[in-house]
Amino acid sequence: MTEIINSNQDAPESQPAKPVRTLEALLELYKQGHRNFSGSDLRGITVDIVDKEIKYIDLRGVILTGANLTAVVFSKSTSTFKVDLTGAIFKDCNLRLANLSYCRLDQCNFNNADLSGANLSSSSFRGSDFIKAILQNINFGGSSDFTASDFTGVSFLRTALQYAIFTAANFSGANLRSATLAGEFKQADFSGSDLRSAKLSGTFTESNFSSANLSSASLTGQFSQAVFCKTNFNNAILNSFTAQSADFTDANLQITQITPTSNVNLKYCYYNSNTKFSECLDPVASGMELIEDEIESED
């Protein structure tokens, strides 16, 4: 019986192809089993050259470490055309002004890549890594999916993260100062992140904001069961803010004034003796529960 070989699993990564300059060359070498195109110069290539009858391009596992992909276009005007780049490596790539919309980019490596001005709309990036990537002036719209993606230490200064799914995404240590976060951020990790003057609206249920700086930030939406341990809310604005059963132990809740129309719900939230409150916020009247500090007892 003839054995069927999966070229994606048996790609000769130890024998990289020579750096290529055209999409035609890349596709031809990929068909031959090559996967490693590190250092290639593919500036401005576009899938518009592909035959109109072709509706799908398989480039799973392609390696483009250090490649120049400035202004590359991996999408056509029609959303029916798909490029599958699952598991691709774009580490250290120049992807400035790239159009990666309507693509599948799950479990990709974008670490240290420059994606300034890129279009990431209407694509799937589930489980992809963007550690230390440059993500300025990005188009995140069009229902893109970044579930479980890693943005550790990334700067989103004055960036709009909206109209996309960021469930269980990792933003720990990220610079989100003056950023706009609107959408699905359930179970996301913002621990140690800089969210000063940021605008948060949407679903942040069960998210982790431990040691985050939310000073002067604006928070609207669902924050139930979120963790705000050691979080700084100094001068933050809470409006239509629901945080039932959230953890505010050791937090600084010296927020701006709460009015009857603020619709702040803090029922069953936890706090301890180290939690700081502003005069306008009465934890008992708000339905919060005091957690006694643990004292080590001697046997």
Secondary structure as GFF3:
##gff-version 3
##sequence-region A 1 299
A	DSSP	alpha_helix	23	31	.	.	.	ID=ss1
A	DSSP	three_ten_helix	47	49	.	.	.	ID=ss2
A	DSSP	beta_strand	56	58	.	.	.	ID=ss3
A	DSSP	beta_strand	82	84	.	.	.	ID=ss4
A	DSSP	beta_strand	103	104	.	.	.	ID=ss5
A	DSSP	beta_strand	160	165	.	.	.	ID=ss6
A	DSSP	beta_strand	180	184	.	.	.	ID=ss7
A	DSSP	beta_strand	199	203	.	.	.	ID=ss8
A	DSSP	beta_strand	218	222	.	.	.	ID=ss9
A	DSSP	beta_strand	237	242	.	.	.	ID=ss10
A	DSSP	beta_strand	252	253	.	.	.	ID=ss11
A	DSSP	beta_strand	270	271	.	.	.	ID=ss12
A	DSSP	beta_strand	276	277	.	.	.	ID=ss13
A	DSSP	beta_strand	289	290	.	.	.	ID=ss14
###
